[in-house]
Amino acid sequence: MSGIVRHLGLSDRGNGRYEAFADSGDSLFALAFNKPRDQIDFVLDVPRTAEQYEDLGRRVACAQSMAQALGASGRQRRPRAVGGHDRHRIAPAGHRYAELSQAGLTAGGAAALRVFR
């Protein structure tokens, strides 16, 4: 598993969590192994990920590569296959970014990272 994760360019964050970073070092998304349910979660951590990096396509591509390498299928928590024209509708984060902004916080900014540590 660690070989696949490294091949996908994710960094080990400990405790079964891995993270994808932009070239700038900013967080893009996290991957977590959920052993009780035998699944892998790809998570956009809105407070840690600046809105400019919210790119569902990267998460979906990484999830599909992982599923292919493991001989598994990629599925959303609500049972609907990941892919195709539905990509833009999965896990919309725009309202979360707006809520942060209304609270005076910028996603990925120092204050948001302190509040949501």
RAMO-V596412 format. One record per residue. N is the residue number from 1. RES is the residue in one small letter. PHI is phi in degrees with one decimal (none if undefined). D_LAST is the distance of its C-alpha to the last C-alpha in Angstrom with 2 decimals. Layout:
# RAMO-V596412
((N:RES:PHI:D_LAST) (N:RES:PHI:D_LAST))
This chain:
# RAMO-V596412
((1:m:none:27.34) (2:s:-63.4:25.69) (3:g:-64.7:28.50) (4:i:-65.3:27.86) (5:v:-61.4:24.14) (6:r:-63.5:25.11) (7:h:-59.5:27.90) (8:l:-80.5:25.54) (9:g:81.5:23.61) (10:l:-92.6:20.29) (11:s:-102.5:18.36) (12:d:-72.5:17.66) (13:r:-108.8:14.03) (14:g:88.6:15.38) (15:n:55.0:15.95) (16:g:74.5:17.79) (17:r:-111.9:15.19) (18:y:-132.0:16.32) (19:e:-138.1:15.24) (20:a:-99.1:17.60) (21:f:-121.4:17.35) (22:a:-73.5:19.59) (23:d:-56.4:22.10) (24:s:-75.4:20.09) (25:g:96.1:17.19) (26:d:-74.0:14.98) (27:s:-67.5:13.43) (28:l:-104.7:16.05) (29:f:-166.4:15.28) (30:a:-117.5:14.50) (31:l:-122.9:17.20) (32:a:-134.7:17.03) (33:f:-86.2:20.15) (34:n:-110.3:20.79) (35:k:-63.1:23.63) (36:p:-58.0:24.87) (37:r:-103.9:25.73) (38:d:51.4:26.58) (39:q:-141.0:24.63) (40:i:-119.7:22.23) (41:d:-103.0:19.58) (42:f:-106.4:18.78) (43:v:-122.6:15.66) (44:l:-91.2:14.80) (45:d:-91.0:11.08) (46:v:-51.1:12.05) (47:p:-61.2:9.11) (48:r:-90.8:8.85) (49:t:-105.2:12.66) (50:a:-59.9:14.98) (51:e:-55.9:17.78) (52:q:-62.8:20.35) (53:y:-99.7:19.09) (54:e:-71.4:19.19) (55:d:-128.6:22.18) (56:l:-58.1:23.06) (57:g:-57.1:25.96) (58:r:-65.5:23.95) (59:r:-64.9:22.15) (60:v:-64.0:25.54) (61:a:-61.8:27.35) (62:c:-65.5:25.02) (63:a:-62.9:25.30) (64:q:-67.5:29.04) (65:s:-63.2:29.44) (66:m:-64.0:27.64) (67:a:-61.1:29.79) (68:q:-64.1:32.89) (69:a:-64.2:32.26) (70:l:-94.5:31.85) (71:g:68.8:34.71) (72:a:-114.4:32.55) (73:s:-118.1:32.02) (74:g:-92.8:29.05) (75:r:-138.3:28.45) (76:q:-83.6:26.08) (77:r:-54.1:24.97) (78:r:-77.3:27.57) (79:p:-56.2:30.55) (80:r:-150.1:31.42) (81:a:-58.9:31.91) (82:v:-87.2:29.60) (83:g:136.8:31.56) (84:g:58.2:34.32) (85:h:-73.4:34.35) (86:d:-79.1:31.61) (87:r:-52.6:28.84) (88:h:-71.5:28.15) (89:r:-100.5:27.75) (90:i:-83.2:25.20) (91:a:48.7:21.69) (92:p:-63.3:22.14) (93:a:-113.3:18.99) (94:g:-54.0:20.82) (95:h:-68.1:20.48) (96:r:-69.6:16.66) (97:y:-63.4:16.75) (98:a:-64.7:19.34) (99:e:-62.8:17.38) (100:l:-61.3:14.53) (101:s:-62.0:17.42) (102:q:-63.3:19.18) (103:a:-85.4:16.31) (104:g:83.0:16.63) (105:l:-114.2:13.55) (106:t:-108.8:14.13) (107:a:-56.9:12.40) (108:g:84.5:11.35) (109:g:-80.2:11.80) (110:a:-57.3:10.30) (111:a:-65.1:9.86) (112:a:-63.0:8.15) (113:l:-66.2:5.58) (114:r:-69.7:5.33) (115:v:-66.5:5.79) (116:f:-105.8:3.79) (117:r:-62.1:0.00))
